[in-house]
């Protein structure tokens, strides 16, 4: 059961979604090297604290891919927890309620419309439609909690074309690991092959998020990645919301 303080921190139906929509619509669109936005205070402050205090136990997560994301001793460096109804049922009633609220807000048509409208220039170009049609595009979802630990890295990549928009919410407790955000790159071809230049790194601040339009064409590629987490003893907690053309999972709560 929720305490009186925790109950007051939970928003009425629609308030969480409306707060998130407002953060997206108020964000500044950056178009270099591809359409992206960065937002702070993406969740109401009190609700964000509830999220942090109701993260699943580390034992509830499973390795993403031990072949790609593991240390020399074989331990996983990236674990995940899909926020599906089946997985939420494994949590306490309180935690399940908090994360169900998040899923409902993140997969609500009004939130999708706000995200797509903000990133419309690249999405319209990719799908060959007018910008005014972009918010009406259909999509499926993946909504996933990630735990990244020492030695995790992911090389620059554009994301697969099943993805339409990638959105990642940062969930640190404070600003002590602000340098651990995702980087955006520009690529170039030289005599020694492809090289990448980091253009920016999103600050890994509490209650912040970024989103970008996925592109993988001759004209534009949404190169992004994360340098290796070295000498890092903590956990890089994030929430990923992927707006996709197809999804193998159902997130209706």
C-alpha positions in Angstrom: 0.0 0.0 0.0 1.1 3.6 -0.6 1.8 5.9 2.3 0.0 9.3 2.3 3.1 11.0 1.0 3.6 8.4 -1.8 -0.1 8.6 -2.7 0.1 12.4 -3.0 3.2 12.0 -5.3 1.2 9.9 -7.7 -0.6 12.0 -10.3 -4.2 11.7 -11.3 -4.9 10.0 -14.6 -3.6 12.1 -17.4 -1.5 14.4 -15.3 1.7 12.4 -15.8 1.1 12.2 -19.5 0.3 15.9 -19.8 3.5 16.8 -17.9 5.6 14.6 -20.3 3.8 16.1 -23.3 4.6 19.6 -22.1 8.3 18.7 -21.6 8.4 17.5 -25.2 6.5 20.3 -26.8 8.6 22.8 -24.9 12.0 21.3 -25.9 14.2 22.9 -28.5 14.6 20.9 -31.7 18.2 20.5 -32.8 18.7 19.4 -36.4 22.5 18.8 -36.6 23.5 16.0 -37.2 19.9 14.7 -37.2 16.7 15.8 -35.5 16.9 15.4 -31.7 15.7 17.0 -28.5 16.9 17.0 -24.8 14.6 17.6 -21.9 15.0 18.2 -18.2 12.3 17.7 -15.6 10.5 15.2 -17.9 8.6 13.7 -15.0 7.0 15.6 -12.0 9.7 15.9 -9.3 7.9 13.9 -6.6 6.9 11.2 -9.1 10.5 10.9 -10.2 11.6 10.1 -6.7 8.9 7.4 -6.5 10.3 5.9 -9.7 13.8 5.7 -8.2 12.6 4.2 -5.0 10.6 1.6 -6.9 13.1 0.3 -9.4 13.0 -3.5 -9.8 15.5 -5.6 -7.8 18.7 -6.3 -9.8 17.7 -9.9 -9.7 14.6 -9.1 -11.7 16.7 -7.9 -14.7 18.1 -10.3 -17.3 21.2 -9.9 -19.5 20.6 -8.2 -22.8 23.3 -10.1 -24.8 26.3 -11.7 -23.0 28.1 -12.1 -26.3 28.1 -8.3 -26.9 27.8 -6.9 -23.4 29.9 -8.7 -20.9 33.1 -8.2 -18.9 36.1 -10.5 -19.3 34.8 -12.6 -16.4 31.6 -13.2 -18.3 29.4 -11.0 -16.2 26.8 -9.0 -18.1 27.3 -5.2 -18.4 23.8 -4.4 -19.7 20.7 -5.9 -18.1 17.1 -5.2 -18.9 13.6 -5.4 -17.6 10.7 -5.1 -20.1 7.8 -3.3 -18.5 5.2 -5.7 -19.8 2.1 -6.8 -17.7 3.7 -10.2 -17.0 6.9 -8.6 -15.7 5.0 -5.9 -13.7 3.2 -8.8 -11.9 6.5 -9.9 -10.5 6.9 -6.6 -8.6 5.3 -5.3 -5.4 1.9 -3.7 -5.8 3.4 -0.3 -5.2 6.2 -0.7 -7.8 3.9 -2.2 -10.3 1.5 0.7 -10.0 4.3 3.3 -10.5 5.7 1.6 -13.6 2.2 1.0 -15.0 1.6 4.7 -14.8 4.8 5.3 -16.7 3.9 2.8 -19.4 0.4 4.3 -19.9 1.8 7.8 -20.2 4.7 6.8 -22.5 2.5 4.8 -24.9 -0.4 7.2 -24.9 -1.3 8.5 -28.4 -1.0 12.1 -27.2 2.6 11.6 -26.1 3.4 9.8 -29.3 1.9 12.7 -31.3 4.0 15.2 -29.4 7.3 13.3 -29.9 6.6 12.7 -33.6 5.5 16.3 -34.2 8.7 17.6 -32.7 10.9 15.3 -34.8 8.8 15.7 -37.9 11.4 17.1 -40.4 13.5 14.0 -40.4 10.6 11.6 -40.1 8.8 13.2 -43.0 11.9 12.9 -45.1 12.4 9.3 -44.2 8.9 8.1 -44.8 8.1 10.4 -47.8 5.2 12.2 -46.3 4.3 15.8 -45.4 5.4 17.0 -41.9 1.8 17.6 -41.0 1.1 13.8 -41.5 3.9 12.6 -39.2 2.0 12.8 -35.8 -0.7 10.5 -37.3 1.8 7.7 -38.0 1.1 4.4 -36.3 3.7 2.7 -34.2 4.4 -0.1 -31.8 6.4 0.1 -28.6 9.2 -1.3 -26.5 9.4 0.1 -23.0 12.4 -1.2 -21.1 14.4 -0.4 -18.0 18.2 -0.9 -18.4 21.0 -1.3 -15.8 24.4 -0.6 -17.3 27.5 -1.3 -15.2 31.3 -1.2 -15.5 32.7 -1.9 -18.9 29.4 -1.4 -20.8 29.9 0.3 -24.1 28.0 0.5 -27.4 29.8 1.6 -30.6 28.3 4.3 -32.8 25.3 2.9 -34.6 22.2 4.4 -36.3 19.6 2.0 -34.9 17.7 -0.5 -37.0 15.1 0.8 -39.4 12.3 -1.0 -37.5 12.7 1.9 -35.0 11.1 5.2 -35.8 12.1 7.2 -32.7 14.5 6.3 -29.9 13.9 7.9 -26.6 15.9 7.4 -23.4 15.1 8.7 -19.9 18.0 9.1 -17.5 17.4 7.9 -13.9 20.4 8.8 -11.7 19.9 9.9 -8.1 22.1 13.0 -8.5 24.6 14.7 -10.9 27.7 12.7 -9.8 27.8 10.8 -13.1 26.6 13.6 -15.4 29.3 12.6 -18.0 27.8 9.2 -18.7 25.2 10.3 -21.2 24.8 9.1 -24.8 26.9 10.7 -27.5 25.9 11.8 -31.0 28.4 11.5 -33.8 29.3 12.5 -37.3 31.0 9.9 -39.4 33.6 10.3 -42.2 35.4 7.9 -44.5 39.2 8.0 -44.8 42.1 5.8 -45.9 41.8 3.8 -42.7 38.1 3.3 -42.9 35.2 5.0 -41.2 35.9 7.3 -38.3 33.5 9.1 -35.9 33.6 12.6 -34.3 31.6 13.2 -31.2 29.4 16.2 -31.7 27.7 16.3 -28.3 27.0 14.2 -25.2 23.7 14.5 -23.5 24.2 15.3 -19.8 23.3 12.3 -17.6 21.2 14.5 -15.2 18.4 13.3 -12.9 15.0 13.4 -14.5 16.2 14.2 -18.0 15.6 12.5 -21.4 16.6 12.7 -25.1 14.8 11.6 -28.2 15.9 11.4 -31.9 14.4 10.5 -35.2 16.0 7.2 -36.5 17.6 7.6 -39.9 19.8 5.2 -41.8 19.9 6.4 -45.4 22.6 7.7 -47.8 21.6 11.2 -46.8 21.4 10.9 -43.1 22.3 8.4 -40.4 21.5 8.8 -36.7 24.9 7.8 -35.3 24.9 7.5 -31.6 26.6 5.4 -28.9 28.3 5.3 -25.5 32.0 5.1 -24.7 33.1 2.4 -22.4 32.1 2.9 -18.7 35.5 2.5 -17.1 36.4 2.5 -13.4 32.7 2.8 -12.7 31.4 1.0 -9.7 27.8 2.2 -9.8 24.7 1.6 -12.0 23.6 3.6 -15.0 19.8 3.3 -14.7 17.7 4.4 -17.7 14.3 3.9 -19.2 14.1 3.3 -22.9 10.9 4.0 -24.9 11.3 2.8 -28.5 8.6 3.9 -31.1 8.8 1.1 -33.7 7.1 -0.2 -36.8 6.7 -3.6 -35.2 7.2 -5.0 -31.7 7.3 -8.6 -30.4 5.8 -7.5 -27.1 2.5 -5.9 -25.8 2.6 -3.1 -23.4 -1.1 -2.5 -22.8 -1.5 -2.2 -19.0 
